[in-house]
Amino acid sequence: MNFLLDQVLILLIAVAIDLTVGDPPEKYENFYPIVWISKLMYFFDERTERGNPKKEKALGLIFCVVIISIFSIPCLMLYLLSSEPVYIILSALIFKMTFTINGLKRYARSTMIDDVEKKRNAVSKIVSRDTTNLNEYQLNSATIESIAENMTDSVVSPLFYFVFFGLFGAMVYRVVNTLDAVVGYKNNRYINIGWFSARLDDLMNYIPKRISSFLIYGGNIPDIGAKNLVKPEIVAISYKLKVNLEKKDHYIVGAEFESPKEEDISRAIYIIKLRSIIFTFICMLALLMLYLGGWTWLNREVLYLI
């Protein structure tokens, strides 16, 4: 098997599945392996006694390593399959579970509702902030912020680590990011047990976040005061759409612009989806260049020996 060429095919098939079939319907999500990551962490969390911060932090690290191992080591073992077509197809199906492009559109569209109460309920399903007292503009802002951030979490980071470390890298990232979403909160319950997952997620997202913001804005994002207080993708989408984005009692980005309307969600969806597709082609091109570059190097070595 040629590893790099196989990676190109795996990426191509997985993206094709995502753009045509998409994610499984909600009624089947409990059978989706990625959901099992959350369930396993909740299982450990419910059985962890609180009261000893050092012990909680140690257990948080152990839980993270154990869950990463459970889900990522089988991805390494796939390469041992003797049948190349089976390896490529299975890897593509598993890789698809680590990212989503169409899913971002689906979740954002679900918040485009005229009734404010229903809109609050819909937005609460895709963000962690309290939506109870948010007005229409703040709800639109939350949706736009969410899809911009999720361009990193759900597209750029999984593909980034796939290019460098294959399916194993993409799965490690997906586990870490999922654990951060489950226990990576600075509240009394999770501040200790979730510290390692949260720090590791920040570290793994550091470069992909900058890639996402560059792709969204089309260049370096504006150097504004709030830039260091919020995620770079939020600053990028705010200035790309020319709308102000507000997290109540936390920050306002792009205060000089108008508040986001519902049509701005549609504009954000278009930008994020287009940039995500562009990034997948960049990843494919990078793998092809590595593959062709490897063959060029090999040919030179063979000629030298001859």
C-alpha positions as CSV (number, residue, x, y, z in Angstrom):
1,M,0.0,0.0,0.0
2,N,1.2,3.5,-0.7
3,F,0.3,5.4,2.4
4,L,0.1,9.0,1.0
5,L,-1.9,8.0,-2.1
6,D,-4.3,6.0,0.2
7,Q,-4.7,9.1,2.3
8,V,-5.8,11.2,-0.7
9,L,-8.4,8.6,-1.6
10,I,-9.6,8.3,2.1
11,L,-10.0,12.1,2.3
12,L,-11.7,12.3,-1.1
13,I,-14.2,9.6,-0.2
14,A,-14.9,10.9,3.3
15,V,-15.6,14.5,2.0
16,A,-17.8,13.1,-0.8
17,I,-19.9,11.2,1.8
18,D,-20.2,14.3,3.9
19,L,-21.3,16.6,1.1
20,T,-23.8,14.1,-0.4
21,V,-25.1,11.9,2.5
22,G,-24.1,14.1,5.5
23,D,-24.4,13.1,9.1
24,P,-26.9,10.5,10.4
25,P,-30.4,11.6,11.4
26,E,-30.8,12.5,15.1
27,K,-32.7,9.3,15.9
28,Y,-29.6,7.3,14.9
29,E,-27.0,9.5,16.7
30,N,-26.9,7.2,19.7
31,F,-25.4,4.5,17.5
32,Y,-22.8,7.0,16.2
33,P,-19.3,6.0,17.6
34,I,-18.4,9.6,18.3
35,V,-21.3,9.9,20.7
36,W,-19.8,7.0,22.7
37,I,-16.8,9.3,23.6
38,S,-19.2,11.6,25.5
39,K,-21.0,8.7,27.1
40,L,-17.8,7.1,28.3
41,M,-16.6,10.4,29.8
42,Y,-19.9,10.9,31.5
43,F,-19.6,7.4,32.9
44,F,-16.2,8.2,34.4
45,D,-17.4,11.6,35.6
46,E,-20.4,10.3,37.5
47,R,-18.1,7.9,39.4
48,T,-15.5,10.4,40.4
49,E,-15.6,11.7,43.9
50,R,-15.1,15.4,44.3
51,G,-13.2,17.2,47.1
52,N,-9.5,16.5,46.2
53,P,-8.4,18.8,43.4
54,K,-5.1,17.0,42.8
55,K,-6.8,13.7,42.6
56,E,-9.4,15.1,40.2
57,K,-6.8,16.5,37.9
58,A,-4.8,13.3,37.9
59,L,-8.0,11.3,37.1
60,G,-8.9,13.9,34.4
61,L,-5.6,13.2,32.7
62,I,-5.9,9.4,33.0
63,F,-9.5,9.5,31.7
64,C,-8.4,11.5,28.7
65,V,-5.5,9.2,27.9
66,V,-7.6,6.1,28.3
67,I,-10.4,7.4,26.0
68,I,-8.0,8.6,23.4
69,S,-6.4,5.1,23.4
70,I,-9.7,3.3,23.2
71,F,-10.8,5.2,20.1
72,S,-7.5,6.0,18.3
73,I,-5.4,2.8,18.6
74,P,-7.8,0.8,16.5
75,C,-7.3,3.4,13.8
76,L,-3.6,2.6,13.7
77,M,-4.4,-1.1,13.5
78,L,-6.5,-0.6,10.4
79,Y,-3.3,-0.2,8.4
80,L,-2.5,-3.8,9.1
81,L,-5.4,-5.0,6.9
82,S,-4.1,-6.9,3.9
83,S,-6.8,-5.7,1.6
84,E,-6.1,-2.1,0.4
85,P,-9.6,-1.4,-0.8
86,V,-11.1,-2.5,2.5
87,Y,-8.6,-0.4,4.4
88,I,-9.4,2.7,2.3
89,I,-13.2,2.3,2.6
90,L,-13.2,1.6,6.4
91,S,-10.8,4.4,7.0
92,A,-12.9,6.8,5.0
93,L,-16.1,5.9,6.9
94,I,-14.4,6.3,10.2
95,F,-12.7,9.6,9.1
96,K,-16.0,11.0,8.1
97,M,-17.1,10.6,11.7
98,T,-14.4,13.0,12.9
99,F,-15.6,16.0,10.8
100,T,-18.7,17.6,9.2
101,I,-19.2,20.4,6.7
102,N,-22.8,19.9,6.0
103,G,-23.6,19.5,9.7
104,L,-22.6,23.1,10.3
105,K,-25.2,24.3,7.8
106,R,-27.9,22.0,9.3
107,Y,-27.4,23.3,12.8
108,A,-27.3,26.9,11.8
109,R,-30.4,26.6,9.6
110,S,-32.3,25.1,12.6
111,T,-32.0,28.4,14.4
112,M,-33.5,30.5,11.6
113,I,-37.0,30.8,13.2
114,D,-39.3,33.8,13.5
115,D,-40.7,32.9,16.9
116,V,-38.2,34.2,19.5
117,E,-39.0,31.5,22.1
118,K,-38.5,28.7,19.6
119,K,-35.4,30.4,18.4
120,R,-33.9,30.6,21.9
121,N,-34.6,26.9,22.3
122,A,-32.9,26.1,19.0
123,V,-29.9,28.2,19.7
124,S,-29.5,26.7,23.2
125,K,-28.8,23.3,21.4
126,I,-25.7,24.6,19.6
127,V,-24.2,26.9,22.2
128,S,-23.3,26.6,25.9
129,R,-24.4,30.1,26.9
130,D,-27.8,30.8,28.6
131,T,-30.2,31.9,25.9
132,T,-33.2,32.6,28.1
133,N,-33.0,36.4,28.0
134,L,-31.2,36.9,24.7
135,N,-32.9,39.1,22.1
136,E,-33.2,38.2,18.4
137,Y,-29.9,39.9,17.4
138,Q,-28.0,38.2,20.3
139,L,-29.4,34.9,19.2
140,N,-28.3,35.5,15.6
141,S,-24.9,36.4,16.9
142,A,-24.6,33.2,18.9
143,T,-25.4,31.2,15.8
144,I,-22.9,33.0,13.7
145,E,-20.2,32.7,16.4
146,S,-20.9,29.0,16.8
147,I,-20.5,28.1,13.1
148,A,-17.4,30.2,12.8
149,E,-15.8,28.4,15.9
150,N,-17.0,25.0,14.6
151,M,-15.3,25.6,11.3
152,T,-12.1,24.9,13.4
153,D,-13.5,22.2,15.6
154,S,-15.5,20.3,12.9
155,V,-13.5,20.9,9.7
156,V,-10.1,22.5,9.9
157,S,-8.6,20.7,12.9
158,P,-9.7,17.2,12.0
159,L,-8.4,17.6,8.4
160,F,-5.2,19.3,9.6
161,Y,-4.3,16.4,11.9
162,F,-5.3,13.9,9.2
163,V,-2.8,15.4,6.7
164,F,0.0,15.1,9.2
165,F,-0.9,12.0,11.2
166,G,-3.5,10.2,9.2
167,L,-6.7,8.7,10.6
168,F,-5.0,8.3,14.0
169,G,-4.4,12.0,14.3
170,A,-7.9,13.0,13.2
171,M,-9.4,10.6,15.8
172,V,-7.1,11.8,18.6
173,Y,-8.3,15.4,17.9
174,R,-11.9,14.4,17.8
175,V,-11.7,12.6,21.2
176,V,-9.9,15.6,22.8
177,N,-12.3,18.1,21.3
178,T,-15.3,16.1,22.4
179,L,-14.0,15.7,25.9
180,D,-13.4,19.4,26.1
181,A,-17.1,19.9,25.1
182,V,-18.1,17.5,27.9
183,V,-15.9,18.5,30.9
184,G,-13.9,21.5,29.7
185,Y,-15.8,24.1,31.8
186,K,-14.5,26.3,34.6
187,N,-17.2,25.5,37.1
188,N,-16.9,23.7,40.4
189,R,-17.7,20.3,38.9
190,Y,-15.3,20.3,36.0
191,I,-12.6,22.8,36.7
192,N,-10.2,20.1,37.9
193,I,-11.3,16.9,36.1
194,G,-11.6,18.8,32.8
195,W,-8.4,20.8,33.0
196,F,-6.2,18.4,31.0
197,S,-8.8,18.0,28.2
198,A,-9.3,21.7,28.0
199,R,-5.6,22.5,27.9
200,L,-4.9,19.8,25.3
201,D,-7.8,21.1,23.1
202,D,-6.4,24.6,23.3
203,L,-3.0,23.4,22.3
204,M,-4.2,21.3,19.4
205,N,-6.5,24.1,18.1
206,Y,-3.8,26.8,18.3
207,I,-2.7,26.6,14.6
208,P,-6.0,25.4,13.1
209,K,-7.8,28.5,14.7
210,R,-5.4,30.8,12.9
211,I,-5.9,28.9,9.6
212,S,-9.7,29.2,10.0
213,S,-9.6,32.9,10.7
214,F,-7.3,33.5,7.7
215,L,-9.6,31.5,5.5
216,I,-12.8,33.2,6.7
217,Y,-11.4,36.8,6.5
218,G,-9.2,36.2,3.5
219,G,-6.1,37.5,5.2
220,N,-4.9,38.5,8.7
221,I,-7.8,39.5,10.9
222,P,-7.9,43.1,12.1
223,D,-5.8,43.9,15.2
224,I,-8.5,45.0,17.7
225,G,-8.6,45.1,21.4
226,A,-11.0,42.3,21.8
227,K,-8.9,40.1,19.6
228,N,-7.1,38.6,22.6
229,L,-10.3,38.1,24.6
230,V,-12.3,36.1,22.0
231,K,-11.6,33.4,19.5
232,P,-10.0,34.6,16.3
233,E,-12.6,33.0,14.1
234,I,-15.3,35.2,15.7
235,V,-13.3,38.4,15.0
236,A,-12.8,37.1,11.4
237,I,-16.4,36.4,10.7
238,S,-17.5,39.7,12.4
239,Y,-15.3,41.8,10.1
240,K,-16.0,39.6,7.0
241,L,-19.8,40.1,7.4
242,K,-19.5,43.6,8.9
243,V,-21.8,42.8,11.8
244,N,-21.3,43.1,15.5
245,L,-21.2,39.9,17.5
246,E,-22.0,39.9,21.2
247,K,-21.8,37.5,24.0
248,K,-23.8,39.1,26.7
249,D,-21.8,40.4,29.7
250,H,-18.6,39.1,28.0
251,Y,-17.7,40.9,24.8
252,I,-18.8,42.8,21.7
253,V,-16.8,42.4,18.5
254,G,-17.3,44.8,15.6
255,A,-19.2,47.4,17.7
256,E,-19.0,49.8,14.8
257,F,-21.2,47.5,12.6
258,E,-24.9,46.8,12.7
259,S,-26.5,43.9,14.7
260,P,-26.7,40.6,12.8
261,K,-30.0,39.8,11.0
262,E,-31.2,36.4,10.0
263,E,-29.9,36.8,6.4
264,D,-26.4,37.3,7.9
265,I,-26.7,33.7,9.2
266,S,-27.2,32.6,5.6
267,R,-24.2,34.6,4.5
268,A,-22.1,33.1,7.3
269,I,-23.2,29.6,6.3
270,Y,-22.1,30.3,2.7
271,I,-18.7,31.6,3.7
272,I,-18.0,28.8,6.1
273,K,-19.0,26.1,3.8
274,L,-17.1,27.5,0.8
275,R,-14.0,28.1,2.9
276,S,-14.3,24.6,4.3
277,I,-14.4,23.0,0.9
278,I,-11.5,25.1,-0.2
279,F,-9.5,23.9,2.8
280,T,-10.3,20.2,1.9
281,F,-8.8,20.8,-1.6
282,I,-5.7,22.4,0.0
283,C,-5.3,19.3,2.2
284,M,-5.7,17.0,-0.9
285,L,-3.2,19.1,-2.8
286,A,-0.7,18.9,0.2
287,L,-1.0,15.1,0.3
288,L,-0.6,14.8,-3.5
289,M,2.5,17.1,-3.4
290,L,4.0,15.0,-0.6
291,Y,3.2,11.8,-2.6
292,L,4.7,13.2,-5.8
293,G,7.6,14.7,-3.9
294,G,8.3,11.4,-2.3
295,W,8.4,9.6,-5.7
296,T,10.7,12.3,-7.1
297,W,13.1,11.8,-4.2
298,L,12.9,8.0,-4.6
299,N,13.6,8.2,-8.3
300,R,16.7,10.4,-7.7
301,E,18.0,7.9,-5.1
302,V,17.5,5.0,-7.5
303,L,19.2,6.8,-10.4
304,Y,22.1,7.7,-8.0
305,L,22.5,4.1,-7.1
306,I,22.5,3.0,-10.7
